[in-house]
Amino acid sequence: MDIEKRLKEAGIIIPEVSKPIAAYLPGKRSGNLIFTSGQLPLVNGKVKYTGKLGEDLTLEDGQAAARTAVINCLAVVKSMAGSWDAVAGMVKITGLVQSAPDFFQQAQVLNGASELLQQIFGENGQHARSAIGVNALPLNAAVEIEMIAQLK
């Protein structure tokens, strides 16, 4: 499976790893697993999607934010793995969705990330997942996603 080719076909450029906004590492390896820290929907160092889903943002905005955040997770995975050839697949993603009190579509928001991973990695992109609604996130980001990837 040629991950670079699939990324190119999908129009996705993996960015440089974002600098942490507090005292933590972007990711940590343990054995053959890479754990990313929570990644925001940052583009060129700025949060692209801000506010609460169901109040400031639509479901589609949330899905785009999740897609952007998971691309930033992939940047961490690639930087730590060295190359896509070393990546066996995805194990789990956890997504936090900044939600209005009456917004209950967190799972659908996270589909923006999950569907992208499956598009790029095929069956190896399938993963366990949690989608959690929260009151607020750092920098007023719409979503924050963390990932566990497995190396070969």
Contacts in CASP RR format, 6 or more apart in sequence:
PFRMAT RR
TARGET T0000
AUTHOR 0000-0000-0000
METHOD contacts of the structure
MODEL  1
MDIEKRLKEAGIIIPEVSKPIAAYLPGKRSGNLIFTSGQLPLVNGKVKYT
GKLGEDLTLEDGQAAARTAVINCLAVVKSMAGSWDAVAGMVKITGLVQSA
PDFFQQAQVLNGASELLQQIFGENGQHARSAIGVNALPLNAAVEIEMIAQ
LK
1 121 0 8 1.000
1 122 0 8 1.000
1 124 0 8 1.000
3 84 0 8 1.000
3 87 0 8 1.000
3 120 0 8 1.000
3 121 0 8 1.000
4 84 0 8 1.000
6 119 0 8 1.000
6 120 0 8 1.000
6 121 0 8 1.000
7 13 0 8 1.000
7 14 0 8 1.000
7 120 0 8 1.000
10 116 0 8 1.000
10 119 0 8 1.000
10 120 0 8 1.000
12 71 0 8 1.000
12 116 0 8 1.000
12 120 0 8 1.000
14 71 0 8 1.000
14 74 0 8 1.000
14 75 0 8 1.000
14 78 0 8 1.000
15 43 0 8 1.000
15 71 0 8 1.000
15 72 0 8 1.000
15 75 0 8 1.000
16 75 0 8 1.000
17 26 0 8 1.000
17 72 0 8 1.000
17 75 0 8 1.000
17 76 0 8 1.000
17 79 0 8 1.000
18 26 0 8 1.000
18 39 0 8 1.000
18 40 0 8 1.000
18 42 0 8 1.000
18 45 0 8 1.000
18 72 0 8 1.000
18 75 0 8 1.000
20 26 0 8 1.000
20 37 0 8 1.000
21 138 0 8 1.000
21 139 0 8 1.000
22 138 0 8 1.000
24 37 0 8 1.000
25 37 0 8 1.000
26 36 0 8 1.000
26 37 0 8 1.000
26 39 0 8 1.000
26 76 0 8 1.000
26 79 0 8 1.000
27 34 0 8 1.000
27 35 0 8 1.000
27 36 0 8 1.000
27 37 0 8 1.000
27 76 0 8 1.000
27 80 0 8 1.000
28 34 0 8 1.000
28 35 0 8 1.000
29 35 0 8 1.000
29 80 0 8 1.000
29 151 0 8 1.000
31 151 0 8 1.000
32 88 0 8 1.000
32 150 0 8 1.000
32 151 0 8 1.000
32 152 0 8 1.000
33 91 0 8 1.000
33 148 0 8 1.000
33 149 0 8 1.000
33 150 0 8 1.000
33 151 0 8 1.000
34 76 0 8 1.000
34 77 0 8 1.000
34 80 0 8 1.000
34 81 0 8 1.000
34 147 0 8 1.000
34 148 0 8 1.000
34 149 0 8 1.000
34 150 0 8 1.000
34 151 0 8 1.000
35 146 0 8 1.000
35 147 0 8 1.000
35 148 0 8 1.000
36 73 0 8 1.000
36 76 0 8 1.000
36 77 0 8 1.000
36 146 0 8 1.000
36 147 0 8 1.000
36 148 0 8 1.000
36 149 0 8 1.000
37 76 0 8 1.000
37 146 0 8 1.000
38 69 0 8 1.000
38 73 0 8 1.000
38 144 0 8 1.000
38 145 0 8 1.000
38 146 0 8 1.000
39 69 0 8 1.000
39 70 0 8 1.000
39 72 0 8 1.000
39 73 0 8 1.000
39 75 0 8 1.000
39 76 0 8 1.000
39 144 0 8 1.000
39 145 0 8 1.000
39 146 0 8 1.000
39 147 0 8 1.000
40 47 0 8 1.000
40 69 0 8 1.000
40 72 0 8 1.000
40 137 0 8 1.000
40 138 0 8 1.000
40 139 0 8 1.000
40 141 0 8 1.000
40 143 0 8 1.000
40 144 0 8 1.000
41 47 0 8 1.000
41 48 0 8 1.000
41 49 0 8 1.000
41 64 0 8 1.000
41 65 0 8 1.000
41 66 0 8 1.000
41 68 0 8 1.000
41 69 0 8 1.000
41 72 0 8 1.000
41 141 0 8 1.000
41 142 0 8 1.000
41 143 0 8 1.000
42 48 0 8 1.000
42 68 0 8 1.000
42 69 0 8 1.000
42 72 0 8 1.000
43 68 0 8 1.000
47 139 0 8 1.000
47 140 0 8 1.000
47 141 0 8 1.000
48 65 0 8 1.000
48 68 0 8 1.000
49 57 0 8 1.000
49 61 0 8 1.000
49 62 0 8 1.000
49 64 0 8 1.000
49 65 0 8 1.000
49 68 0 8 1.000
49 141 0 8 1.000
49 142 0 8 1.000
49 143 0 8 1.000
50 56 0 8 1.000
50 139 0 8 1.000
50 140 0 8 1.000
50 141 0 8 1.000
50 142 0 8 1.000
51 57 0 8 1.000
51 98 0 8 1.000
51 140 0 8 1.000
51 141 0 8 1.000
51 142 0 8 1.000
52 98 0 8 1.000
52 99 0 8 1.000
52 100 0 8 1.000
52 103 0 8 1.000
52 142 0 8 1.000
53 59 0 8 1.000
53 61 0 8 1.000
53 62 0 8 1.000
53 97 0 8 1.000
53 98 0 8 1.000
53 99 0 8 1.000
53 100 0 8 1.000
53 103 0 8 1.000
53 105 0 8 1.000
53 106 0 8 1.000
53 109 0 8 1.000
53 142 0 8 1.000
54 99 0 8 1.000
54 100 0 8 1.000
54 102 0 8 1.000
54 103 0 8 1.000
55 100 0 8 1.000
55 103 0 8 1.000
57 65 0 8 1.000
57 142 0 8 1.000
59 105 0 8 1.000
59 108 0 8 1.000
59 109 0 8 1.000
61 142 0 8 1.000
62 97 0 8 1.000
62 109 0 8 1.000
62 112 0 8 1.000
62 142 0 8 1.000
62 143 0 8 1.000
63 108 0 8 1.000
63 109 0 8 1.000
63 111 0 8 1.000
63 112 0 8 1.000
64 112 0 8 1.000
65 109 0 8 1.000
65 141 0 8 1.000
65 142 0 8 1.000
65 143 0 8 1.000
66 95 0 8 1.000
66 97 0 8 1.000
66 109 0 8 1.000
66 110 0 8 1.000
66 111 0 8 1.000
66 112 0 8 1.000
66 113 0 8 1.000
66 143 0 8 1.000
66 145 0 8 1.000
67 112 0 8 1.000
67 113 0 8 1.000
67 116 0 8 1.000
69 113 0 8 1.000
69 141 0 8 1.000
69 143 0 8 1.000
69 144 0 8 1.000
69 145 0 8 1.000
70 93 0 8 1.000
70 112 0 8 1.000
70 113 0 8 1.000
70 116 0 8 1.000
70 117 0 8 1.000
70 145 0 8 1.000
70 147 0 8 1.000
71 116 0 8 1.000
72 145 0 8 1.000
73 93 0 8 1.000
73 145 0 8 1.000
73 146 0 8 1.000
73 147 0 8 1.000
74 120 0 8 1.000
74 147 0 8 1.000
76 147 0 8 1.000
77 87 0 8 1.000
77 147 0 8 1.000
77 149 0 8 1.000
78 84 0 8 1.000
78 87 0 8 1.000
81 87 0 8 1.000
81 149 0 8 1.000
81 151 0 8 1.000
85 152 0 8 1.000
86 151 0 8 1.000
86 152 0 8 1.000
87 121 0 8 1.000
87 124 0 8 1.000
87 149 0 8 1.000
87 150 0 8 1.000
87 151 0 8 1.000
87 152 0 8 1.000
88 124 0 8 1.000
88 149 0 8 1.000
88 150 0 8 1.000
88 151 0 8 1.000
88 152 0 8 1.000
89 121 0 8 1.000
89 124 0 8 1.000
89 125 0 8 1.000
89 149 0 8 1.000
89 150 0 8 1.000
90 117 0 8 1.000
90 121 0 8 1.000
90 124 0 8 1.000
90 125 0 8 1.000
90 126 0 8 1.000
90 127 0 8 1.000
90 147 0 8 1.000
90 148 0 8 1.000
90 149 0 8 1.000
90 150 0 8 1.000
91 127 0 8 1.000
91 128 0 8 1.000
91 148 0 8 1.000
91 149 0 8 1.000
91 150 0 8 1.000
92 127 0 8 1.000
92 128 0 8 1.000
92 129 0 8 1.000
92 130 0 8 1.000
92 147 0 8 1.000
92 148 0 8 1.000
93 110 0 8 1.000
93 113 0 8 1.000
93 114 0 8 1.000
93 117 0 8 1.000
93 127 0 8 1.000
93 129 0 8 1.000
93 130 0 8 1.000
93 145 0 8 1.000
93 146 0 8 1.000
93 147 0 8 1.000
93 148 0 8 1.000
94 129 0 8 1.000
94 130 0 8 1.000
94 132 0 8 1.000
94 145 0 8 1.000
94 146 0 8 1.000
94 147 0 8 1.000
95 106 0 8 1.000
95 110 0 8 1.000
95 113 0 8 1.000
95 129 0 8 1.000
95 130 0 8 1.000
95 131 0 8 1.000
95 132 0 8 1.000
95 143 0 8 1.000
95 144 0 8 1.000
95 145 0 8 1.000
95 146 0 8 1.000
96 132 0 8 1.000
96 133 0 8 1.000
96 134 0 8 1.000
96 137 0 8 1.000
96 143 0 8 1.000
96 144 0 8 1.000
96 145 0 8 1.000
97 103 0 8 1.000
97 106 0 8 1.000
97 109 0 8 1.000
97 110 0 8 1.000
97 131 0 8 1.000
97 132 0 8 1.000
97 133 0 8 1.000
97 134 0 8 1.000
97 142 0 8 1.000
97 143 0 8 1.000
98 133 0 8 1.000
98 134 0 8 1.000
98 135 0 8 1.000
98 136 0 8 1.000
98 137 0 8 1.000
98 140 0 8 1.000
98 141 0 8 1.000
98 142 0 8 1.000
98 143 0 8 1.000
99 106 0 8 1.000
99 133 0 8 1.000
99 134 0 8 1.000
99 135 0 8 1.000
103 133 0 8 1.000
106 131 0 8 1.000
106 132 0 8 1.000
106 133 0 8 1.000
107 131 0 8 1.000
109 131 0 8 1.000
109 143 0 8 1.000
110 129 0 8 1.000
110 131 0 8 1.000
110 143 0 8 1.000
110 145 0 8 1.000
113 145 0 8 1.000
114 127 0 8 1.000
114 129 0 8 1.000
117 125 0 8 1.000
117 126 0 8 1.000
117 127 0 8 1.000
118 125 0 8 1.000
118 126 0 8 1.000
137 143 0 8 1.000
137 144 0 8 1.000
138 144 0 8 1.000
END
